[in-house]
Amino acid sequence: MASPRPGLRPARSVSAETALEPLRSGQRVFVGSGAAEPQHLVEALSAKAAGLSDTEVVHLLTLGTAPYADPGRQGGLRHNALFIGANVRKAVMAGLADYTPCFLSEIPAMFRSGRMPLDAALVMVSPPRRGRVSLGVAVDIVKTAVETAPFVVAQVNPRMPWTEGESTVPLSAFDRLVEREEPLCELPAGDPTAAAMWIGRYVASLVDDGSTLQLGIGGIPDAVLARLGEKKDLGVHSEMISDGVLALLDSGVINGRRKTLHRGKVVTSFCLGSRRLYEAVHRDPRFYFAPTEHTNDPFVISQNDKMVAVNSALQVDLTGQVAADSLGNLFYSGVGGQVDFMRGAARSKGGRAIIALPSTAKDGALSRIVSALDAGTGVVTTRADIDFVVTEYGIAALKGRTIRERALALIQVAHPSMRKELCDAAKKRGLLDSAQLLSETDRYEVGWEARHAFSGTEVFLRPLKATDERRLKELFYSQSPETTWLRFGVPLKRLSERQFQELVAIDSRSAFAIGAFVGERPRQRLVAVARYFAAPGSPLAEAAFTVHDDFQRRGMGSFLVDYLAWIAESRGLEGFKAELLSVNEKMRRVFSKRFKRLDVLDRAGQCTLVMRFKDRLEPGNPALAGGTRHGRRLAA
């Protein structure tokens, strides 16, 4: 055996085979997490399997090999997954390995309390400094395992980074040290799919300046991070980080300046990614590694103001139930930290909890938005916990919404080819009324959002959605009878449910409606609407608008007409016509302010105005004018 490295006690530095001699049948053996799996020790344990019986191997997701899960090891070693990774998934699905559902925040307490007592722990550490070693890229539940297991073996790897935070333990914590240099397992980022890029755009729109982020790993988190380049003063408090944070750290977008907990620090329990990431966290004080009992504690998470948690799922049903660890009777991954962060973000001041997933699976053959979860599927996040669901087709805001509103919102972000089937199933189950109308818009147009100030009041403009029905009712019933009469031409006191649905169920191929909202989530008020409808083949669209009495005489109507005209022109239309009462001078003046020429036909108390877009006084997108921020974030 080679001579011990400086700092190691020669008597305790032994071969892996010698180090594992004390292991006995029937024990529970913990293995280090993620990229910090001590592969050399794992190989030695697997080689010892023939002499063992009923020895349990337990750990979170690991990136390395898992020979203890091979069918040939049955009887000697049996794996128990606290989170199912790709290297043990087949064994779990075949019943050759076990799965323990648990919140990541609670696993350390399970070790300490005796609910899941450990007999031994095999971990990887950095070379020692001043009598201590670092757990490096995986502190998560590893630190608690080291502190509670009666017998602990450390593989000392010179390639393990020394990370800052609560990541170090004394050499005296280990019963055996095994020197073995080996590369840390890497998880390279793949090319983002088109769906991931759209999801990234929508999720990024829900991230305000000064937010603190929790993101996982994979194409969607990477796509979200790639869309955050224009944000300011972001922070990170996450169970894990990947390479995607490095570019934002280098650019200063992530600086933690506004964090209300661990200011200036990127807080995580482990990292997975490339060698570049592992080198970046080495002795960098900007990173703070801590156990999951801290990083994943919902009450700790909630101390971060504007906490934005983004997690994925396998399925979401139309009531908002989230399946993340299983499909039917097949266990796929684990509970992990999803519920920890969903609940922590929900308690955060200004926080947002987001489930982000592609709308389909198996190359578009299956919808991930489903009428009901497959039989046997477990619910990880309950319908009462759910806040936002994001797919490549938009955002469904579910918190505080009825089952009917949830079903409508989720159908709208499902794949367009799946929506009719979902709608029919929802009607059959009684989630929707049998006469419910749906929008024909394929994808929510985030590019048509804008913020504009009117007489000191900031207004958020966005396309209307089917889920705006309640807000439209509030607008209709709160405005004056005169405003209603001028808008509809008759003194309406009520509209039918069907009429309200028709006003928000937009067919984007022939119609469009833009709403003006004041206030912030969770209480946004609809104060104005502008819409048009074009008959098939007609170059002109019929246009109308209404502004609540409290917000008239601020220029809002003129702006909405201009904005609506820009959208209609971009869709190939040539102009508007408007049918209004002859006495409606307010609406006529608004149109005359935006067009150099109006063709007017008066007859029997009614008049028809015809306006060509070529005659607009200020051609182009009005949202690009001064005082307007365009296409920056979505409404709740």
C-alpha positions in Angstrom: 0.0 0.0 0.0 1.3 3.5 -0.8 2.5 5.7 2.1 -0.2 7.7 3.7 -0.6 11.3 2.6 0.5 14.0 5.0 -2.1 14.6 7.7 -3.5 11.1 7.8 -2.8 8.8 10.8 -0.9 5.9 9.3 -2.5 3.3 11.7 -6.0 4.3 10.4 -5.2 4.5 6.7 -6.0 1.0 5.3 -7.2 -0.8 2.2 -10.9 -0.9 1.4 -11.1 -4.6 2.1 -9.5 -4.2 5.5 -11.7 -1.2 6.3 -14.9 -3.1 5.6 -14.0 -6.2 7.6 -16.2 -5.2 10.6 -19.4 -5.2 8.5 -21.8 -8.0 9.4 -25.0 -9.6 8.1 -28.2 -7.8 8.9 -26.7 -4.4 9.2 -27.9 -1.2 7.6 -25.1 0.5 5.6 -25.3 4.1 4.4 -23.6 5.1 1.1 -22.7 8.8 0.3 -24.8 10.8 -2.1 -24.7 12.0 -5.7 -21.3 12.8 -7.1 -19.8 12.0 -3.7 -20.5 8.3 -3.9 -17.4 6.5 -2.7 -17.2 4.1 -5.6 -14.1 2.3 -4.5 -15.7 1.5 -1.2 -18.9 0.5 -2.9 -17.0 -2.0 -5.1 -15.3 -3.4 -2.0 -18.7 -3.8 -0.3 -20.2 -5.6 -3.3 -17.2 -7.9 -3.4 -17.9 -8.8 0.2 -21.6 -9.6 -0.5 -21.1 -13.3 -0.8 -20.2 -13.5 2.8 -23.1 -11.4 4.0 -26.8 -12.0 4.5 -29.6 -9.4 4.5 -27.4 -6.4 4.6 -29.3 -3.3 3.7 -27.6 -0.6 1.6 -29.4 2.8 1.9 -28.8 6.1 0.2 -30.2 9.0 -1.8 -29.7 9.4 -5.6 -26.1 8.4 -6.6 -24.4 8.9 -10.0 -22.0 6.0 -9.7 -22.4 2.3 -10.2 -24.8 0.3 -8.0 -23.6 -3.3 -8.1 -25.4 -4.1 -4.8 -28.7 -3.8 -6.8 -27.7 -6.5 -9.3 -29.9 -9.6 -9.2 -26.9 -11.7 -8.4 -26.3 -9.9 -5.1 -29.8 -10.8 -3.8 -29.7 -12.4 -0.3 -26.4 -10.8 0.6 -27.1 -7.1 -0.2 -30.5 -5.4 -0.7 -30.8 -1.8 -1.6 -33.2 0.6 0.0 -33.7 3.8 -2.0 -34.6 7.0 -0.2 -34.7 8.5 -3.7 -34.7 6.2 -6.8 -31.9 7.0 -9.3 -31.4 5.5 -12.8 -28.8 3.1 -11.4 -31.3 1.3 -9.2 -34.7 2.0 -10.9 -35.0 -1.4 -12.6 -34.2 -3.2 -9.4 -36.9 -1.3 -7.5 -39.4 -1.8 -10.3 -38.7 -5.5 -10.3 -39.1 -5.8 -6.6 -35.4 -6.6 -6.1 -34.8 -3.4 -4.2 -36.9 -1.3 -1.8 -38.1 2.3 -1.7 -38.8 4.4 1.4 -40.9 7.5 0.7 -39.7 10.4 2.9 -39.3 14.1 2.9 -35.6 15.0 2.4 -35.9 17.5 5.3 -36.8 14.7 7.7 -34.2 12.0 6.8 -31.6 13.3 9.3 -34.1 13.1 12.1 -35.0 9.5 11.0 -31.3 8.6 11.5 -31.1 10.3 14.9 -34.4 9.2 16.3 -33.9 5.5 15.6 -36.7 5.3 13.0 -34.0 4.4 10.5 -30.9 3.7 12.6 -27.6 3.2 10.7 -25.0 0.6 11.6 -22.3 1.9 9.2 -21.6 4.7 6.8 -19.4 4.7 3.7 -18.6 8.2 2.5 -16.1 10.2 0.5 -14.2 13.2 1.9 -11.5 15.7 1.0 -7.9 15.4 2.2 -7.7 16.7 5.8 -6.7 20.2 6.9 -6.0 21.0 10.6 -7.6 17.8 11.7 -10.8 18.1 9.7 -12.1 17.0 6.3 -14.8 18.4 4.0 -17.8 16.4 2.8 -17.3 18.4 -0.4 -20.1 18.2 -3.0 -22.6 16.3 -0.9 -23.4 17.4 2.7 -27.2 16.7 2.4 -27.9 13.7 4.7 -24.3 12.5 4.7 -23.2 14.7 7.6 -25.9 13.2 9.8 -25.0 9.7 8.7 -21.4 10.3 9.8 -22.5 11.7 13.1 -24.9 8.9 14.0 -23.5 5.7 12.5 -21.5 3.6 15.0 -19.0 2.7 12.3 -17.8 5.1 9.6 -15.4 4.6 6.8 -14.1 7.5 4.7 -12.6 7.3 1.2 -10.1 10.2 1.1 -10.1 11.5 -2.5 -7.8 14.4 -3.5 -10.3 15.3 -6.1 -13.0 16.1 -3.6 -13.4 19.9 -3.3 -13.3 21.6 0.1 -16.6 23.4 0.4 -17.6 26.1 2.8 -20.5 26.1 5.3 -21.5 23.3 7.5 -19.6 20.8 5.4 -16.6 19.7 7.6 -16.2 17.0 10.2 -13.3 16.1 12.4 -11.0 13.2 11.5 -12.0 11.6 14.9 -15.4 11.0 13.4 -14.0 8.1 11.2 -13.1 4.6 12.3 -11.2 3.9 9.0 -9.6 6.0 6.3 -9.1 4.6 2.8 -7.0 6.6 0.4 -8.2 6.4 -3.2 -8.2 9.0 -5.9 -10.9 8.7 -8.5 -12.9 11.2 -10.6 -16.1 12.5 -9.2 -19.1 11.4 -11.2 -20.3 14.0 -13.6 -23.8 14.8 -14.9 -23.4 16.8 -18.1 -26.1 19.1 -19.2 -28.0 18.0 -22.4 -29.3 20.3 -25.1 -32.6 21.8 -24.1 -35.7 20.8 -26.0 -38.1 23.3 -27.5 -40.6 22.5 -24.8 -38.0 23.2 -22.1 -37.1 26.5 -23.6 -40.7 27.6 -23.6 -41.1 26.4 -20.0 -38.0 28.3 -19.1 -39.4 31.5 -20.6 -42.7 31.2 -18.7 -41.1 30.3 -15.4 -38.5 33.1 -15.7 -41.4 35.5 -16.1 -42.6 34.6 -12.6 -39.2 35.5 -11.1 -39.0 39.0 -9.9 -35.8 40.9 -9.2 -34.5 40.1 -5.7 -36.0 36.6 -5.7 -34.4 33.6 -4.1 -34.4 30.4 -6.2 -34.7 26.7 -5.7 -34.1 24.7 -8.9 -33.4 21.1 -9.6 -31.3 19.6 -12.3 -32.1 18.9 -16.0 -33.3 20.6 -19.1 -36.0 22.6 -17.5 -34.0 24.1 -14.7 -31.2 24.9 -17.1 -33.7 26.6 -19.5 -35.0 28.7 -16.6 -31.6 29.8 -15.6 -30.8 30.7 -19.2 -33.7 33.1 -19.2 -32.7 35.0 -16.1 -29.9 37.1 -17.5 -31.8 40.3 -17.3 -32.9 39.9 -13.7 -31.2 41.6 -10.8 -30.0 40.6 -7.4 -31.2 37.0 -7.4 -30.3 34.5 -4.6 -30.2 30.8 -4.3 -31.5 28.6 -1.5 -31.8 25.1 -2.8 -31.3 21.4 -2.0 -29.0 21.2 -5.0 -27.3 23.3 -7.6 -25.9 22.5 -11.1 -23.7 24.2 -13.7 -26.5 26.6 -14.7 -25.8 28.9 -11.7 -22.2 29.6 -12.6 -22.9 31.9 -15.5 -25.4 33.9 -13.5 -22.9 34.1 -10.6 -20.2 35.3 -12.9 -22.4 37.9 -14.5 -23.6 39.2 -11.1 -27.2 38.3 -11.6 -27.0 35.9 -8.7 -25.4 37.8 -5.8 -27.7 37.2 -2.9 -27.7 40.9 -2.1 -31.4 41.0 -1.2 -31.6 37.7 0.5 -33.2 37.8 3.9 -31.5 34.6 5.1 -27.8 33.8 4.5 -27.3 37.1 2.6 -24.8 36.9 -0.2 -24.6 33.1 -0.1 -25.6 30.4 -2.5 -27.1 27.9 -0.1 -27.3 24.2 -1.1 -26.9 20.7 0.4 -25.2 19.2 -2.7 -24.2 19.8 -6.3 -24.4 17.7 -9.4 -22.9 18.7 -12.7 -19.5 18.9 -14.5 -15.9 19.0 -13.3 -16.1 22.8 -13.8 -18.8 23.1 -11.2 -16.9 21.0 -8.7 -13.8 23.1 -9.2 -15.9 26.3 -8.8 -17.3 25.4 -5.4 -13.8 24.5 -4.0 -13.0 26.9 -1.2 -15.3 29.6 -2.6 -17.0 31.5 0.2 -19.9 32.4 -1.9 -21.2 28.9 -1.6 -22.7 27.6 1.7 -23.2 23.8 2.0 -25.5 22.6 4.8 -27.5 19.4 5.7 -31.0 19.0 4.4 -32.5 19.4 7.8 -31.5 23.1 7.3 -31.7 23.6 3.6 -35.0 21.8 3.2 -36.8 22.8 6.4 -40.0 24.6 5.2 -39.8 27.0 8.0 -36.2 27.9 7.2 -37.0 28.2 3.5 -39.9 30.6 4.2 -37.5 33.0 5.9 -36.3 33.9 2.3 -38.6 36.6 1.0 -39.7 36.1 -2.6 -38.8 32.5 -2.5 -39.4 30.9 -5.9 -39.3 27.1 -5.9 -39.4 25.2 -9.2 -39.9 21.4 -9.2 -40.9 18.8 -11.8 -43.6 16.1 -11.9 -44.6 13.0 -13.9 -48.3 13.9 -14.0 -50.7 16.5 -12.7 -54.4 15.8 -12.6 -57.1 18.4 -13.3 -57.7 19.0 -9.7 -54.0 19.9 -9.1 -52.7 16.6 -7.6 -49.1 16.1 -8.4 -47.5 12.7 -9.1 -43.7 12.9 -8.8 -42.4 9.6 -7.4 -44.5 7.0 -9.2 -46.8 6.2 -12.1 -49.4 3.6 -11.4 -47.7 0.9 -9.3 -44.2 1.7 -10.7 -42.0 3.7 -8.5 -39.8 6.1 -10.5 -37.9 8.6 -8.3 -38.8 9.9 -4.9 -40.5 12.5 -2.8 -37.2 14.3 -2.3 -37.5 18.0 -1.5 -40.5 18.9 -3.6 -43.0 19.2 -0.7 -40.4 20.9 1.5 -39.8 23.7 -1.0 -43.4 24.0 -2.2 -44.6 24.6 1.4 -41.6 26.7 2.2 -42.1 29.0 -0.8 -45.9 29.2 -0.1 -45.1 30.6 3.4 -42.5 33.0 2.1 -43.4 36.7 1.8 -44.0 37.1 -1.9 -43.1 33.5 -2.6 -44.1 31.3 -5.6 -44.2 27.5 -5.8 -44.0 26.2 -9.3 -44.5 22.7 -10.8 -42.9 22.7 -14.3 -43.2 19.9 -16.7 -43.6 19.2 -20.5 -47.2 18.8 -21.5 -46.6 15.3 -23.0 -44.5 12.1 -22.6 -43.3 9.4 -24.9 -42.8 11.7 -27.9 -46.2 13.3 -27.6 -48.2 10.1 -27.2 -49.3 10.7 -23.6 -50.5 13.8 -21.9 -48.9 14.7 -18.5 -51.9 16.8 -17.7 -54.5 14.0 -17.0 -58.1 13.9 -16.0 -57.2 11.5 -13.1 -53.9 10.1 -12.0 -53.3 6.5 -13.1 -54.6 3.9 -10.6 -52.0 3.2 -8.0 -50.1 6.5 -8.5 -49.1 8.2 -5.3 -49.7 11.9 -4.7 -46.6 13.8 -3.6 -47.9 17.4 -3.7 -51.5 17.7 -2.7 -54.1 19.8 -4.5 -54.2 22.1 -1.5 -50.4 22.7 -1.8 -50.4 23.5 -5.5 -49.7 27.0 -6.7 -48.5 27.3 -10.3 -48.3 24.6 -13.0 -46.2 25.5 -16.1 -45.9 23.7 -19.4 -44.6 24.9 -22.8 -48.1 26.2 -23.4 -48.4 28.6 -20.5 -49.0 29.0 -16.8 -51.9 27.7 -14.8 -52.3 29.6 -11.5 -54.2 27.3 -9.1 -53.9 28.6 -5.6 -57.3 29.7 -4.3 -59.1 28.5 -7.4 -62.1 26.2 -7.5 -62.0 22.8 -9.0 -63.7 24.1 -12.1 -61.2 26.9 -12.5 -58.3 24.6 -12.0 -59.6 22.2 -14.6 -60.0 25.1 -17.1 -56.5 26.4 -16.3 -54.8 23.0 -16.6 -56.6 22.1 -19.8 -55.4 25.4 -21.3 -51.7 24.4 -20.6 -52.1 20.9 -21.9 -51.0 20.0 -25.4 -53.6 21.3 -27.9 -54.2 17.9 -29.3 -55.2 16.6 -25.8 -57.5 19.4 -24.7 -60.8 18.2 -26.2 -60.3 14.7 -24.6 -59.4 16.3 -21.3 -62.4 18.6 -21.5 -64.8 15.8 -22.3 -63.4 13.7 -19.4 -63.7 16.7 -17.0 -67.4 17.2 -18.0 -68.0 13.5 -17.5 -66.5 13.6 -14.0 -68.5 16.8 -13.1 -65.4 19.0 -12.9 -66.8 21.2 -15.7 -70.3 22.0 -16.7 -71.5 20.1 -19.8 -71.8 23.4 -21.7 -68.4 24.8 -20.7 -66.6 26.6 -23.5 -62.8 26.4 -24.0 -60.4 28.8 -25.5 -59.1 27.9 -28.9 -55.7 29.5 -28.3 -52.9 27.0 -28.8 -50.2 28.8 -26.8 -50.3 31.8 -24.4 -48.6 34.7 -26.0 -46.1 36.0 -23.4 -44.7 38.4 -26.0 -47.9 40.5 -25.8 -47.6 41.3 -22.2 -46.6 44.8 -21.1 -46.6 47.2 -18.1 -47.6 50.8 -18.6 -48.2 53.7 -16.2 -51.5 55.7 -16.5 -51.6 58.8 -14.4 -49.2 57.2 -11.9 -51.0 53.9 -11.7 -49.0 50.9 -13.1 -51.2 48.6 -15.2 -50.3 45.2 -16.4 -51.6 44.3 -19.9 -51.9 40.7 -21.0 -54.1 38.5 -23.2 -57.3 37.3 -21.6 -57.5 33.7 -20.6 -60.5 31.3 -20.0 -59.7 31.5 -16.2 -60.4 35.3 -16.2 -64.1 34.7 -16.1 -64.5 35.7 -12.5 -62.4 38.8 -13.0 -64.5 39.8 -16.0 -67.7 39.3 -13.9 -66.2 41.6 -11.2 -65.5 44.3 -13.9 -69.0 44.0 -15.4 -70.9 44.2 -12.2 -68.9 47.0 -10.6 -69.0 49.5 -13.5 -71.8 52.1 -13.8 -75.0 51.3 -15.8 -74.0 54.1 -18.2 -70.6 52.5 -19.0 -72.4 49.1 -19.6 -75.0 50.8 -21.8 -72.4 52.6 -23.9 -70.3 49.4 -24.3 -73.1 47.0 -25.3 -75.7 49.4 -26.7 -78.4 48.1 -24.3 -79.0 48.6 -20.6 -77.8 45.2 -19.5 -78.0 44.2 -15.8 -76.5 40.8 -16.2 -74.9 38.4 -18.7 -75.5 34.7 -18.9 -72.8 32.2 -17.9 -72.5 31.4 -21.6 -72.0 35.0 -22.5 -69.2 35.4 -20.0 -67.5 32.3 -21.2 -67.7 33.5 -24.8 -66.0 36.7 -23.8 -63.0 34.9 -22.3 -62.8 31.7 -24.4 -60.8 33.3 -27.2 -60.2 31.8 -30.6 -56.8 33.2 -31.3 -57.1 32.5 -35.1 -60.0 35.0 -35.5 -60.2 36.9 -32.2 -58.1 38.5 -29.5 -58.7 40.2 -26.2 -56.3 42.2 -24.0 -57.0 42.9 -20.4 -55.6 45.7 -18.2 -55.0 44.7 -14.6 -54.0 46.7 -11.5 -52.5 45.4 -8.3 -50.3 42.4 -7.7 -50.7 38.8 -7.0 -52.7 37.4 -5.3 -55.3 40.2 -5.8 -55.3 41.6 -9.3 -58.2 43.5 -10.6 -59.4 43.6 -14.2 -60.1 47.3 -15.0 -60.3 47.4 -18.8 -60.7 45.1 -21.8 -60.1 45.6 -25.5 -61.1 43.0 -28.1 -61.6 42.3 -31.7 -63.3 39.6 -33.8 -62.6 39.0 -37.5 -65.0 37.0 -39.7 -63.2 34.4 -41.9 -61.7 36.1 -45.0 -62.5 39.6 -43.8 -59.6 42.2 -43.8 -61.4 44.1 -41.1 -62.0 43.1 -37.5 -64.8 44.4 -35.3 -63.3 46.1 -32.3 -64.6 47.3 -28.9 -63.3 48.2 -25.5 -64.5 49.1 -22.1 -62.7 50.9 -19.2 -64.0 50.9 -15.7 -65.4 54.2 -14.5 -62.6 54.5 -11.8 -59.9 54.4 -14.5 -61.4 56.5 -17.3 -59.8 59.8 -18.5 -56.3 58.5 -18.0 -55.5 57.6 -21.6 -56.1 53.8 -21.1 -58.6 53.4 -23.8 -56.4 55.1 -26.4 -53.5 52.9 -25.4 -55.6 49.8 -25.6 -56.9 50.6 -29.1 -53.4 51.3 -30.3 -52.1 48.1 -28.8 -54.9 46.0 -30.1 -54.4 47.5 -33.6 -50.7 46.6 -33.5 -51.6 43.0 -32.6 -54.3 42.8 -35.3 -51.9 44.2 -37.9 -49.2 41.7 -37.0 -51.8 39.0 -37.7 -52.5 40.3 -41.2 -55.6 42.3 -40.7 -56.0 45.7 -42.4 -58.2 47.7 -40.1 -61.0 47.9 -37.5 -64.7 48.6 -37.7 -66.6 49.6 -34.6 -70.4 49.5 -33.9 -71.4 52.0 -31.3 -74.3 54.3 -30.2 -74.3 57.6 -31.9 -74.3 59.3 -28.5 -71.1 57.5 -27.5 -68.8 60.4 -28.1 -66.2 59.1 -25.6 -65.5 56.0 -27.7 -65.6 57.9 -31.0 -63.0 60.4 -29.6 -60.7 57.6 -28.5 -60.7 56.1 -32.1 -60.2 59.6 -33.7 -57.1 60.2 -31.5 -55.5 57.0 -32.9 -56.4 57.3 -36.6 -55.9 60.1 -39.1 -59.1 59.1 -40.9 -62.4 57.6 -39.7 -65.2 56.6 -42.1 -68.4 57.1 -40.3 -71.9 55.8 -41.1 -74.7 57.1 -38.9 -78.1 55.4 -39.0 -81.0 55.3 -36.5 -79.0 56.1 -33.4 -76.2 53.8 -34.3 -73.0 54.5 -36.1 -70.3 52.4 -37.7 -66.7 53.5 -37.7 -64.1 52.1 -40.2 -60.4 52.6 -39.5 -57.4 51.4 -41.6 -54.2 50.6 -39.8 -52.3 52.5 -42.5 -53.9 55.6 -41.1 -52.7 55.0 -37.5 -51.2 58.2 -36.1 -48.4 56.3 -34.4 -47.6 53.1 -36.3 -45.8 50.3 -34.5 -45.9 48.7 -31.1 -47.1 51.3 -28.5 -45.6 49.1 -25.8 -42.2 50.0 -27.0 -42.8 53.7 -26.3 -41.5 55.4 -23.2 -43.0 54.4 -19.9 -43.8 50.8 -20.9 -42.0 47.6 -20.0 -42.9 45.0 -22.6 -43.1 41.2 -22.4 -41.4 40.9 -19.0 -43.6 38.8 -16.7 -46.9 37.0 -16.6 -49.9 37.7 -14.5 -51.0 35.4 -11.7 
